[in-house]
Amino acid sequence: MKVGIAYARPTSQIWRSFEMPEGATVRDVIDRSGLLRDFPELDLTANKVGIFGTVAKLDKPVKEGDRVEIYRPIHPDAELLEKKT
């Protein structure tokens, strides 16, 4: 089945798609993507993950066409920074 993965850095966005076997999980997609190797700052104990904007657990099975996303933490002062601009 074809699935995708997305990760947005402050300066760029990464989007990859590939084939995965039926029964693959969010973790399987992340492992296959190579993002953990390419971006060592990613820490799945700290970064939330999801599918199409909905937070998901690493063991959640993916379906054809799903987009797995790795989310960056929000800066603790993000609201204050927004109000200043």
Buried (B, 14 or more C-beta within 10 A) or exposed (E): EEBBBBBEEEEEEBEBEEEBEEEBBBBBBBBBBEBBEEEEEBEEEEBEBBBEEEEBEBEBEBEEEBBBBBBBEEEEEEEEEEEEE
